[in-house]
Amino acid sequence: MAQFVNGFINDLSAVKDNVKLRVRVLRNWMQPVYGKSHIINMELIIMDEQNTRIQAQVRQKQVDKYKHLLQEGNAVTLQRYSLGEIQPKQRILKNGLRLSFLSDTVVEKCDDFSGTLYGFDFRSFKTICNLQVEEVGQFDVIGQVIACEDLDCYDKNGKQGKKKPLTLIDAEGTEMRCTLWGAFAQQFADFLKTCDDHSFIIAVVHLAMMKMWDGKMGVQNGYNATKLFLFSGKECVTASQFKAVDDFRQLLLANKADDASEHTVSRISTASKYSTKEDFTTSSEMRHIVELLDVPQGKPSVIVGTVIAICEDEGWCYLGCGKCKKKVVKTTDIVDLEADTPPKPVGGPTEWWCSKCEAVVASLKTQYRLQIRVQDATGTCSVSLFNDEVLAFADRSAYQLQDKYAKVTDTDFVPPEIKSIVGKKLAFKVVMDSYNAKKLLPVFNVMRMSADKEIIESLQASATPIKQQTDNEVTSGSVPVITPFELDSQTDDNTTPTNADKSLLTNKRPADDEADGSMSSNGKKQAVHVKVEKDP
């Protein structure tokens, strides 16, 4: 007669299920059977004292009998269960076996379980990113968040959802894309609101799954088993169950002490298919400001310069469409210049129209748009920062700052959180579109920026030296130094870009659409009047 013996999950096999297991419940959830939605079983991930995991299932008829003992975090002993093979499409773990509870399965509380609470087993990013085919099974990853995009509330085929793409970096310096969906995306967005410092956020994705994106392997949350933990790296993680997290934090701090990190808060709102350093040092050519006007429209360039002023009369935010970020106007303000009869309002006085979506918008979102002056050794230029870039250093959304300073009546007021960028030396990836090129003083759109010293030094070292001019030499490329007091508005109200003009810019981001003739946060636009004197 077979007897039960104490053992571990690794001792189990299809012909050996007489092992008395000591396990902890990591995750549990209720899941309908595919094709039989009226049958809802309890699915579990359990772990033994060796941190080995296995899937388990309690059939609907037995759920009420065992659910009070199988709460997440509980440690129990198990006897008299059955083992079966689980199909790859249903696997959450790499282990092909699943433990099934029977009507006579013995489940008892285990007070002396020696294993950890979560049993983190973090996987190196290289072992994921180097793969060309997605592997079956979920696993743990930990990384510092070095970039993230805005929360995307999408509507696909009538089904609404949320998406939050992140970029993580591990202790070895390998970057990896991580996409959060649904409640996990919202959890991260909520964490950003409560975290004062976005420059050192650590994310733990417990039971993540692989996902290929744009030809590169990354991770995302699973449908049920995944759990997301977020920490501020500025503070010690003292909870014993997260000792591995604090060890990772200490390792990052040690690495930064040896070599200044290239990954800064300037990327917390933006993401790219290139890594930060690649995006600045290899994907685009480094240029001096005086050379920018020689670059074809639509071709990105990289510059390094100091922010010397903010163009306050251009405002710092606008009201945009919640779907596409395009500047919106009140429906009552729409005028058809080609119509023979007076226009009829397409909506009520409180409704807003998006010309890109060609519809009354369902939701509105306050977006950043900030025009600044950047200077290097060769000259000065104007660049436009959009929502992601301003959010990176302001650490507050445009809506939050508008609400904070709602009582300020000065139309040229710029919040101090935004003015903090003045005086900083930054690397910018910029591009010129056909519309901005027509302005009296050209304005470049910023695609990305970084304050990382290593990147800046690397770019400056690679820049082609500019020939020093003598007192008798004057070139057409010379650009005088302009102080903040000499700045004039650079908006030409008499110029309206055509759709054909806009299509020339292949690198244009959604937020760039706001630039075409939209009103700024102060509702003010000034035309520059040029006085031409006759020859005597």
BAKE-460279 format. One record per residue (C-alpha): y, x, z. Coordinates in Angstrom, 3 decimals. Layout:
% residues N
<node <Y, X, Z>>
...
***
This chain:
% residues 536
<node <0.000, 0.000, 0.000>>
<node <3.322, 1.407, -1.020>>
<node <5.744, 2.215, 1.788>>
<node <9.518, 2.442, 1.729>>
<node <10.900, 5.953, 2.002>>
<node <14.445, 7.097, 2.594>>
<node <16.009, 8.521, -0.507>>
<node <18.906, 8.665, -2.929>>
<node <19.854, 7.030, -6.196>>
<node <18.704, 10.083, -8.142>>
<node <15.188, 9.484, -6.774>>
<node <14.972, 6.109, -8.490>>
<node <13.125, 5.436, -11.719>>
<node <11.669, 2.458, -13.557>>
<node <8.386, 3.019, -11.673>>
<node <9.861, 4.074, -8.349>>
<node <11.909, 1.434, -6.575>>
<node <10.413, 1.697, -3.083>>
<node <13.285, 3.885, -1.919>>
<node <15.390, 2.749, 1.019>>
<node <18.942, 3.434, -0.038>>
<node <22.037, 4.054, 2.055>>
<node <25.017, 3.117, -0.099>>
<node <28.663, 2.139, -0.053>>
<node <30.101, -0.661, -2.179>>
<node <32.809, 0.876, -4.364>>
<node <33.647, -2.162, -6.488>>
<node <32.555, -5.791, -6.801>>
<node <33.661, -8.621, -9.059>>
<node <32.415, -11.932, -10.411>>
<node <31.492, -11.949, -14.074>>
<node <30.262, -14.782, -16.326>>
<node <27.138, -14.153, -18.371>>
<node <27.954, -13.643, -22.049>>
<node <27.243, -16.856, -23.939>>
<node <26.563, -18.715, -20.675>>
<node <29.964, -19.015, -19.037>>
<node <28.642, -21.477, -16.459>>
<node <26.538, -18.684, -14.915>>
<node <28.655, -16.276, -12.883>>
<node <26.964, -13.264, -11.288>>
<node <28.307, -10.680, -8.867>>
<node <28.529, -7.199, -10.390>>
<node <28.812, -4.098, -8.213>>
<node <29.245, -0.335, -8.337>>
<node <27.497, 1.300, -5.372>>
<node <27.398, 4.954, -4.302>>
<node <25.058, 6.928, -2.037>>
<node <25.820, 9.834, 0.298>>
<node <25.484, 12.295, -2.575>>
<node <28.320, 10.495, -4.393>>
<node <25.869, 9.262, -7.053>>
<node <26.705, 5.848, -8.467>>
<node <24.696, 3.011, -9.957>>
<node <25.451, -0.489, -11.198>>
<node <24.027, -3.437, -9.293>>
<node <23.883, -7.177, -9.816>>
<node <23.484, -10.221, -7.600>>
<node <22.505, -13.327, -9.533>>
<node <24.521, -16.480, -9.020>>
<node <21.847, -18.125, -6.891>>
<node <21.889, -15.233, -4.411>>
<node <25.644, -14.572, -4.239>>
<node <26.347, -16.715, -1.180>>
<node <23.492, -15.013, 0.682>>
<node <24.760, -11.457, 0.224>>
<node <28.494, -11.535, -0.560>>
<node <29.642, -11.169, 3.085>>
<node <27.707, -7.900, 3.352>>
<node <28.744, -6.542, -0.032>>
<node <32.508, -6.382, 0.383>>
<node <34.249, -3.355, -1.103>>
<node <34.127, -0.396, 1.277>>
<node <31.131, -1.693, 3.234>>
<node <28.201, 0.670, 3.822>>
<node <24.719, -0.920, 3.784>>
<node <21.032, -0.104, 3.492>>
<node <19.007, -1.664, 0.693>>
<node <15.274, -2.414, 0.436>>
<node <13.147, -4.570, -1.870>>
<node <15.203, -4.598, -5.035>>
<node <14.314, -4.323, -8.684>>
<node <15.377, -1.783, -11.307>>
<node <16.003, -2.674, -14.922>>
<node <17.455, -1.056, -18.019>>
<node <21.013, -1.959, -18.901>>
<node <22.158, -2.002, -22.506>>
<node <24.850, 0.567, -23.530>>
<node <27.448, -2.116, -24.299>>
<node <27.083, -3.467, -20.753>>
<node <27.114, -0.087, -19.050>>
<node <30.013, 0.860, -16.852>>
<node <28.290, 4.030, -15.686>>
<node <26.321, 6.602, -17.653>>
<node <23.197, 5.778, -15.651>>
<node <21.029, 3.486, -17.778>>
<node <19.439, 1.730, -14.784>>
<node <20.775, -1.280, -12.907>>
<node <19.728, -2.354, -9.432>>
<node <19.094, -6.109, -9.159>>
<node <19.031, -8.035, -5.894>>
<node <16.035, -10.300, -5.347>>
<node <15.675, -13.337, -3.122>>
<node <13.943, -11.171, -0.474>>
<node <16.105, -8.037, -0.805>>
<node <16.898, -6.628, 2.637>>
<node <20.586, -5.783, 3.112>>
<node <21.671, -4.392, 6.473>>
<node <24.883, -2.904, 7.746>>
<node <24.894, 0.911, 7.884>>
<node <27.103, 2.317, 10.650>>
<node <26.306, 6.000, 10.160>>
<node <26.937, 6.363, 6.437>>
<node <28.156, 9.936, 5.902>>
<node <29.578, 9.580, 2.405>>
<node <33.241, 9.252, 1.464>>
<node <35.098, 6.004, 0.848>>
<node <35.618, 6.453, -2.894>>
<node <33.507, 9.447, -3.838>>
<node <36.060, 10.784, -6.301>>
<node <34.533, 13.037, -8.966>>
<node <37.460, 14.049, -11.125>>
<node <36.758, 15.062, -14.676>>
<node <38.611, 17.913, -16.389>>
<node <40.873, 16.687, -19.177>>
<node <39.481, 19.295, -21.582>>
<node <36.003, 17.741, -21.345>>
<node <37.576, 14.484, -22.544>>
<node <40.227, 15.593, -25.044>>
<node <37.823, 17.891, -26.927>>
<node <35.472, 15.015, -27.767>>
<node <35.462, 13.319, -31.150>>
<node <33.281, 10.350, -30.174>>
<node <33.732, 8.082, -27.168>>
<node <31.074, 8.502, -24.485>>
<node <29.416, 5.646, -22.612>>
<node <30.233, 5.435, -18.929>>
<node <33.310, 5.408, -16.720>>
<node <34.562, 8.249, -14.552>>
<node <37.479, 9.390, -12.375>>
<node <40.599, 11.217, -13.563>>
<node <43.607, 12.546, -11.694>>
<node <46.842, 13.833, -13.146>>
<node <50.581, 14.129, -12.798>>
<node <52.504, 11.525, -14.786>>
<node <54.803, 13.447, -17.114>>
<node <55.697, 10.655, -19.521>>
<node <55.539, 6.902, -19.807>>
<node <56.861, 4.266, -22.142>>
<node <58.531, 0.999, -21.205>>
<node <56.288, -1.826, -20.049>>
<node <55.262, -3.612, -23.240>>
<node <54.849, -7.361, -22.758>>
<node <53.174, -8.279, -26.026>>
<node <51.952, -11.479, -27.597>>
<node <48.920, -11.024, -29.862>>
<node <47.367, -14.037, -31.563>>
<node <48.910, -16.313, -28.968>>
<node <47.530, -14.248, -26.090>>
<node <50.049, -12.537, -23.852>>
<node <49.413, -9.183, -22.226>>
<node <50.992, -6.033, -20.796>>
<node <50.648, -2.424, -21.841>>
<node <51.901, 0.830, -20.293>>
<node <51.120, 4.097, -22.136>>
<node <51.308, 7.220, -19.956>>
<node <50.857, 10.938, -20.472>>
<node <49.034, 12.808, -17.696>>
<node <48.593, 16.521, -17.096>>
<node <45.843, 18.062, -14.961>>
<node <45.867, 21.235, -12.866>>
<node <44.770, 23.281, -15.877>>
<node <47.829, 22.227, -17.859>>
<node <45.971, 19.959, -20.294>>
<node <47.782, 16.797, -21.337>>
<node <46.034, 13.494, -22.023>>
<node <47.105, 10.000, -22.985>>
<node <46.307, 7.225, -20.523>>
<node <46.924, 3.577, -21.366>>
<node <47.154, 0.957, -18.635>>
<node <46.614, -2.692, -19.490>>
<node <47.310, -5.983, -17.765>>
<node <47.587, -5.862, -13.983>>
<node <47.330, -2.064, -13.993>>
<node <50.365, -1.792, -16.282>>
<node <52.310, -4.069, -13.955>>
<node <51.157, -2.086, -10.914>>
<node <52.588, 1.113, -12.386>>
<node <55.857, -0.587, -13.353>>
<node <56.225, -1.947, -9.818>>
<node <55.523, 1.506, -8.354>>
<node <58.364, 3.029, -10.380>>
<node <60.771, 0.558, -8.801>>
<node <59.803, 1.609, -5.274>>
<node <59.484, 5.348, -5.908>>
<node <62.788, 7.198, -5.499>>
<node <61.685, 10.343, -7.348>>
<node <59.891, 9.955, -10.687>>
<node <59.547, 13.698, -11.300>>
<node <56.293, 14.118, -9.365>>
<node <54.049, 11.053, -9.578>>
<node <50.297, 11.500, -9.224>>
<node <47.971, 8.911, -10.711>>
<node <44.288, 8.469, -9.906>>
<node <42.332, 6.266, -12.287>>
<node <39.101, 5.447, -10.489>>
<node <36.393, 4.544, -13.032>>
<node <38.422, 5.033, -16.199>>
<node <36.931, 4.772, -19.677>>
<node <37.408, 6.810, -22.861>>
<node <39.455, 5.561, -25.767>>
<node <40.320, 7.269, -29.053>>
<node <43.998, 6.858, -30.030>>
<node <45.702, 8.306, -33.095>>
<node <42.842, 10.747, -33.596>>
<node <42.998, 12.030, -30.022>>
<node <40.717, 11.142, -27.144>>
<node <42.330, 9.637, -24.064>>
<node <41.520, 7.210, -21.285>>
<node <42.359, 3.684, -20.269>>
<node <41.431, 1.293, -17.497>>
<node <38.156, -0.598, -17.822>>
<node <37.841, -4.344, -17.813>>
<node <36.643, -4.810, -14.245>>
<node <35.592, -1.731, -12.283>>
<node <38.737, 0.395, -12.585>>
<node <41.028, 0.968, -9.622>>
<node <44.456, 2.630, -9.853>>
<node <45.997, 4.732, -7.075>>
<node <49.570, 6.049, -7.307>>
<node <51.225, 8.649, -5.085>>
<node <54.545, 10.435, -4.771>>
<node <53.768, 14.139, -5.027>>
<node <56.802, 14.933, -2.910>>
<node <54.943, 13.739, 0.184>>
<node <51.723, 14.937, 1.796>>
<node <48.743, 12.617, 1.331>>
<node <47.361, 12.465, 4.851>>
<node <44.717, 9.732, 4.562>>
<node <41.263, 11.305, 4.835>>
<node <39.872, 9.232, 1.949>>
<node <42.440, 10.829, -0.342>>
<node <41.937, 14.453, 0.671>>
<node <41.000, 15.298, -2.917>>
<node <44.362, 13.907, -4.036>>
<node <46.303, 16.115, -1.647>>
<node <44.226, 19.114, -2.746>>
<node <45.287, 18.371, -6.318>>
<node <48.918, 18.013, -5.204>>
<node <48.807, 21.398, -3.456>>
<node <47.307, 22.979, -6.562>>
<node <50.114, 21.625, -8.721>>
<node <52.720, 22.931, -6.286>>
<node <51.078, 26.362, -6.300>>
<node <51.065, 26.420, -10.089>>
<node <54.746, 25.478, -10.197>>
<node <55.601, 28.227, -7.759>>
<node <53.988, 30.786, -10.069>>
<node <55.375, 29.405, -13.296>>
<node <58.143, 26.837, -13.652>>
<node <56.634, 23.697, -15.093>>
<node <57.605, 22.595, -18.578>>
<node <57.026, 18.968, -17.656>>
<node <60.007, 17.329, -16.029>>
<node <61.409, 13.932, -15.210>>
<node <63.105, 13.957, -18.618>>
<node <59.803, 12.772, -20.079>>
<node <59.016, 10.054, -17.586>>
<node <60.138, 7.358, -19.987>>
<node <59.121, 8.811, -23.338>>
<node <55.849, 9.732, -24.961>>
<node <54.816, 11.400, -28.180>>
<node <51.696, 12.374, -30.082>>
<node <52.845, 15.964, -29.476>>
<node <52.913, 17.586, -26.049>>
<node <56.345, 18.352, -24.603>>
<node <56.414, 22.014, -25.531>>
<node <54.903, 21.412, -28.965>>
<node <57.405, 18.680, -29.717>>
<node <60.328, 21.034, -29.145>>
<node <58.992, 24.417, -30.242>>
<node <56.670, 23.725, -33.175>>
<node <57.116, 20.224, -34.606>>
<node <60.822, 20.639, -35.538>>
<node <63.134, 23.513, -36.416>>
<node <65.526, 24.932, -33.836>>
<node <69.148, 24.909, -35.055>>
<node <72.668, 25.573, -33.865>>
<node <75.015, 22.581, -33.702>>
<node <77.138, 24.004, -36.527>>
<node <74.073, 23.781, -38.802>>
<node <73.210, 20.137, -38.174>>
<node <75.286, 18.626, -40.968>>
<node <73.326, 20.727, -43.469>>
<node <70.049, 19.050, -42.467>>
<node <68.849, 16.185, -44.716>>
<node <69.119, 12.713, -43.215>>
<node <65.942, 11.635, -41.453>>
<node <64.741, 15.189, -40.772>>
<node <64.546, 15.988, -37.014>>
<node <66.098, 19.129, -35.584>>
<node <66.089, 20.700, -32.132>>
<node <69.270, 21.899, -30.434>>
<node <70.090, 23.319, -27.013>>
<node <73.466, 22.533, -25.504>>
<node <75.465, 21.526, -22.456>>
<node <76.645, 17.961, -21.950>>
<node <80.430, 18.269, -21.662>>
<node <81.475, 14.616, -21.640>>
<node <80.476, 10.968, -21.905>>
<node <82.197, 8.828, -24.544>>
<node <83.187, 6.160, -22.043>>
<node <84.866, 3.855, -24.560>>
<node <81.508, 3.463, -26.333>>
<node <79.984, 1.815, -23.251>>
<node <76.584, 2.570, -21.792>>
<node <74.394, -0.523, -22.291>>
<node <73.903, -3.643, -24.362>>
<node <71.975, -6.916, -24.272>>
<node <68.868, -6.666, -26.431>>
<node <65.965, -8.757, -27.662>>
<node <63.088, -8.618, -25.219>>
<node <60.636, -8.202, -28.096>>
<node <62.216, -5.648, -30.446>>
<node <65.198, -4.309, -28.393>>
<node <67.655, -5.155, -31.171>>
<node <71.183, -6.119, -30.101>>
<node <71.506, -9.921, -29.840>>
<node <74.447, -12.250, -30.405>>
<node <75.138, -15.781, -29.258>>
<node <73.865, -18.323, -31.736>>
<node <77.299, -19.970, -31.798>>
<node <78.839, -16.709, -33.038>>
<node <76.704, -16.451, -36.192>>
<node <78.807, -16.665, -39.373>>
<node <77.465, -16.753, -42.921>>
<node <80.191, -15.133, -45.028>>
<node <78.617, -16.371, -48.274>>
<node <78.349, -20.021, -47.240>>
<node <80.682, -22.593, -48.857>>
<node <80.645, -24.874, -45.821>>
<node <81.272, -24.127, -42.138>>
<node <78.116, -22.840, -40.431>>
<node <76.079, -25.062, -38.173>>
<node <75.017, -23.547, -34.870>>
<node <71.287, -22.745, -34.821>>
<node <71.052, -23.148, -31.071>>
<node <72.854, -24.076, -27.902>>
<node <75.775, -22.191, -26.326>>
<node <73.443, -20.252, -24.023>>
<node <70.973, -19.182, -26.715>>
<node <70.860, -15.753, -28.326>>
<node <69.938, -14.733, -31.861>>
<node <68.089, -11.601, -32.970>>
<node <68.792, -10.623, -36.572>>
<node <65.719, -8.408, -36.724>>
<node <63.298, -11.087, -35.526>>
<node <65.389, -13.731, -37.333>>
<node <64.901, -16.142, -34.460>>
<node <66.358, -17.360, -31.195>>
<node <65.075, -14.879, -28.644>>
<node <62.664, -15.977, -25.951>>
<node <63.609, -13.182, -23.547>>
<node <66.492, -10.744, -23.061>>
<node <66.541, -7.202, -21.748>>
<node <69.502, -5.020, -20.856>>
<node <69.118, -1.691, -22.664>>
<node <70.815, 1.669, -22.274>>
<node <72.810, 3.202, -25.110>>
<node <74.978, 6.163, -24.167>>
<node <77.034, 8.408, -26.420>>
<node <77.675, 11.919, -25.134>>
<node <79.219, 15.164, -26.356>>
<node <76.986, 18.243, -26.470>>
<node <78.259, 21.790, -26.937>>
<node <76.645, 25.129, -27.735>>
<node <78.099, 28.511, -28.722>>
<node <78.781, 27.329, -32.275>>
<node <80.312, 23.904, -31.830>>
<node <80.254, 20.389, -30.412>>
<node <78.581, 17.187, -31.622>>
<node <78.106, 13.581, -30.553>>
<node <74.616, 12.283, -29.775>>
<node <73.360, 8.853, -28.765>>
<node <70.864, 8.459, -25.933>>
<node <68.833, 5.279, -25.806>>
<node <67.008, 3.434, -23.054>>
<node <64.148, 5.874, -22.412>>
<node <66.319, 8.980, -22.214>>
<node <68.995, 7.478, -19.922>>
<node <66.375, 5.870, -17.692>>
<node <64.821, 9.305, -17.233>>
<node <67.799, 10.779, -15.374>>
<node <69.452, 7.606, -14.032>>
<node <66.208, 6.552, -12.303>>
<node <67.384, 2.938, -12.459>>
<node <67.113, 0.369, -15.201>>
<node <70.235, -0.723, -17.072>>
<node <69.885, -4.164, -15.527>>
<node <69.772, -2.698, -12.006>>
<node <72.937, -0.654, -12.561>>
<node <74.741, -3.608, -14.122>>
<node <73.850, -5.695, -11.096>>
<node <74.870, -2.924, -8.682>>
<node <78.335, -2.526, -10.219>>
<node <78.896, -6.141, -11.275>>
<node <82.158, -6.343, -9.329>>
<node <83.752, -3.349, -11.074>>
<node <86.491, -4.579, -13.419>>
<node <87.315, -1.294, -15.178>>
<node <86.066, -1.727, -18.763>>
<node <85.646, 2.051, -19.181>>
<node <83.625, 2.426, -15.972>>
<node <80.441, 4.498, -16.222>>
<node <78.096, 4.497, -13.174>>
<node <77.862, 7.817, -11.314>>
<node <74.078, 7.739, -11.796>>
<node <74.746, 8.151, -15.514>>
<node <77.620, 10.617, -15.137>>
<node <75.212, 12.974, -13.399>>
<node <74.135, 14.241, -16.827>>
<node <77.525, 15.906, -17.441>>
<node <77.318, 19.679, -17.030>>
<node <73.556, 19.881, -17.594>>
<node <72.020, 22.172, -20.174>>
<node <69.337, 20.336, -22.128>>
<node <67.118, 20.575, -25.188>>
<node <67.506, 17.696, -27.633>>
<node <65.418, 16.602, -30.576>>
<node <67.937, 14.842, -32.825>>
<node <68.056, 13.131, -36.198>>
<node <70.806, 11.713, -38.383>>
<node <70.494, 8.329, -40.090>>
<node <72.530, 7.076, -43.059>>
<node <74.619, 4.681, -40.958>>
<node <75.759, 7.233, -38.384>>
<node <76.470, 9.718, -41.160>>
<node <79.245, 7.423, -42.441>>
<node <81.186, 7.499, -39.194>>
<node <84.429, 9.442, -39.010>>
<node <82.695, 11.917, -36.709>>
<node <78.907, 11.888, -37.283>>
<node <76.651, 10.871, -34.408>>
<node <73.061, 12.062, -34.050>>
<node <70.307, 9.952, -32.484>>
<node <68.295, 11.626, -29.718>>
<node <64.553, 11.237, -30.204>>
<node <63.678, 13.287, -27.138>>
<node <65.223, 15.567, -24.535>>
<node <64.118, 17.972, -21.828>>
<node <65.734, 19.899, -18.985>>
<node <62.831, 22.317, -18.640>>
<node <64.090, 25.893, -18.317>>
<node <61.040, 27.432, -19.974>>
<node <61.412, 25.242, -23.055>>
<node <65.158, 25.932, -23.255>>
<node <64.671, 29.693, -22.918>>
<node <61.903, 29.646, -25.520>>
<node <64.099, 27.739, -27.964>>
<node <67.081, 30.005, -27.452>>
<node <64.922, 33.076, -27.977>>
<node <63.647, 31.691, -31.284>>
<node <67.072, 30.649, -32.598>>
<node <68.532, 32.565, -35.541>>
<node <71.502, 34.585, -34.259>>
<node <74.911, 33.450, -35.463>>
<node <77.039, 36.184, -36.970>>
<node <79.985, 37.022, -34.745>>
<node <83.275, 36.338, -36.521>>
<node <86.220, 38.668, -36.516>>
<node <89.762, 37.458, -36.038>>
<node <90.260, 37.506, -39.801>>
<node <87.127, 35.489, -40.603>>
<node <87.150, 31.740, -40.875>>
<node <84.215, 29.666, -42.094>>
<node <83.922, 26.039, -43.020>>
<node <81.219, 25.654, -40.390>>
<node <83.497, 26.526, -37.489>>
<node <83.742, 23.735, -34.950>>
<node <86.470, 23.848, -32.311>>
<node <85.685, 23.297, -28.651>>
<node <86.660, 19.754, -27.690>>
<node <87.398, 18.826, -24.120>>
<node <86.720, 15.377, -22.630>>
<node <90.470, 14.618, -22.787>>
<node <90.567, 15.186, -26.540>>
<node <87.768, 12.745, -27.327>>
<node <88.554, 9.780, -29.537>>
<node <86.386, 6.808, -30.417>>
<node <83.917, 7.534, -33.189>>
<node <83.184, 3.969, -34.201>>
<node <84.278, 2.847, -37.649>>
<node <84.414, -0.943, -37.583>>
<node <85.003, -1.109, -41.320>>
<node <81.611, 0.336, -42.175>>
<node <78.536, -1.860, -42.217>>
<node <75.148, -0.307, -43.022>>
<node <72.917, -2.001, -45.571>>
<node <69.209, -2.570, -45.085>>
<node <68.574, -0.006, -47.801>>
<node <70.581, 2.553, -45.866>>
<node <68.596, 1.904, -42.715>>
<node <65.253, 2.268, -44.461>>
<node <66.032, 5.888, -45.320>>
<node <65.399, 6.958, -41.741>>
<node <61.654, 7.239, -41.304>>
<node <61.887, 8.613, -37.789>>
<node <64.003, 5.732, -36.483>>
<node <62.951, 4.239, -33.178>>
<node <63.209, 0.536, -32.304>>
<node <66.134, 1.206, -30.000>>
<node <68.077, 2.838, -32.832>>
<node <68.643, -0.560, -34.415>>
<node <71.212, -1.246, -31.729>>
<node <73.555, 1.337, -33.191>>
<node <74.392, -0.671, -36.310>>
<node <77.633, -2.279, -35.334>>
<node <76.669, -3.639, -31.921>>
<node <79.061, -4.158, -29.055>>
<node <78.799, -1.828, -26.088>>
<node <78.654, -2.624, -22.380>>
<node <82.415, -2.893, -22.083>>
<node <82.642, -5.180, -25.114>>
<node <85.148, -2.779, -26.635>>
<node <85.369, -0.934, -29.923>>
<node <88.255, 1.173, -31.095>>
<node <88.976, 2.173, -34.663>>
<node <90.408, 5.605, -35.246>>
<node <93.690, 5.420, -37.173>>
<node <94.454, 8.474, -39.276>>
<node <98.078, 9.020, -40.163>>
<node <98.594, 10.783, -43.482>>
<node <102.013, 12.327, -43.986>>
<node <103.501, 12.772, -47.415>>
<node <104.204, 16.240, -48.714>>
<node <107.882, 17.158, -48.282>>
***
